[in-house]
């Protein structure tokens, strides 16, 4: 028997070793949880440090969160690193289309265990959980739910006694009035951010062709060159020709520069995403004018109103080769905290809106702009629950189709191809992607 | 046959005892291995990947030559290849001529040469991203740039990057502006190596400066010009950064080059196999351009 061989000395030695091990554990350095993030300004990095990194690292001693800011080429770096079986513990993908590729190739870890542990399955909107679920397992959590609305310069609208448009006729009548006054109707630009082109494609598909038709097309039941989609693209072409986008200035302005023109009253409206709130400090707060938003107008008879085109700009997942999966899951869980979401809304609006079943409600103490941002987040969640959501290209279209839209839409605007030719090409690429199994199966709208 | 510089008719191995020559190749092995590991592996991998449908993750599937067939059938490929050709042709002519003239003019001045050289060389020392942002925001922008100021004066000037017919030329203008100073400094250094007595003798014989430039200076620095043209062909054919930062290949696909398409295909469409085919074709076209140039140059030298 093992017990018969025990001596006083061996017991003492074993005890000392156990105490030593315990002491070592107590003083062991925390394990690093690495998160590669995209680009962020110094102020944004400071905000993340203040509201996430420091609270997380001081709240426990097992893990230490380290965020590395990798800039605009994050997705390239991730692809190379994950391909080599390395990379960060927390993987920030470009959204579901990207996540699906990584899941298929076994680069991500299933999160089902953590979903139960942290009750994500109860706290996160089912639609969003579904978007991160592949073959019955949860692999990703949406970092932020995004939507697109029609922002407008409220000061300018009040001065001219204009009302926010709710349908196509009102929108075009108002835009024509603006043009006559030398005001560009839509604050728009894509310099350095060419992906902005398909923001308009998504908005038009959802609010002109209608979300039901988009759903059918994404499910392979309706081709993308159907007349409803051709009409949607033709509408954007008509707006371009009328000068709603500001003509060639569109190619010279970045999205933020264009937004600043709206803050100065040189543009009246902006078909922009919820992320635009992060530009308010540098634009509307400087000009002292007021910003407001309204849902995108109903752009055709067949489209319902309101429709909030839904997007997931980024997915949070855990690297399959991570040695600190528990720590990574704790960090992801910290992003779902109401206190964190509200704090970040004040400093970095539109980027940290986790899709919670119970999002933080707009509070009385919030400043006007933060309240607008929180209200939009609230409406986005509400749109999911009431099935009034649309589809954003960067979330629901596979990478190849999404990439074509960026240049293809410009070709339509510049008269190099027709709306029909654009839709034919989108359809050709999409059907191949669908055949290759690269299109996410979507939750039913019924 | 390998020939030494000093005695053109004597084979190199004749200088070496036969035993030493037998093992001489061993000294080349380390450098050769290093070179092969850096160059041969990626080239081999690119060739193999171009025959697959690899997405960058998972296992590649052999698809034969279908990637090549697809890209040759793609109008964007031909637009990009044409743009590469325009870019390269422009770069072996325009900045070359500007730089030669500028270097020749520098030879004429005695005071301030160093200052001018520093000024001309400066753009090469600044990061591409910074220069591109300066041009886009401070010169081309119709809101914050010189273009805006000119428009304010009532001139009908637009942002060249915003027009599909001028976007490529708008990018080339920036790249040429950044490149010609570098060439100038190189040519100026080459001119200064020319024996002054030759030029003085020409002047004594009544030659003008332009005649001295044409008949003495230019022929004397021909190897330098030849080398810089060759390097310019290589560098301009693989252009990527200026295009990607300034236009991302747009508007439409008007300023797309093979480098930007290969990058987008690999990292934005996640089709690494197809992107490898693009890269391979780009390399082949580049090598073809160099081959043609070398052939023409060889014939010209033979005739001379």
Interface residues (C-beta under 8 A of the other chain):
Chain A: X75 X76 X79 X80 X82 X83 X98 X101 X102 X104 X105 X106 X107 X191 X192 X194 X248 X249 X250 X251 X252 X253 X257 X261 X399 X400 X403 X407 X410 X411 X414 X416
Chain B: X55 X56 X57 X58 X136 X140 X141 X142 X143 X144 X158 X159 X161 X162 X163 X164 X245 X248 X249 X250 X251 X252 X253 X256 X264 X267 X268 X269 X270 X271
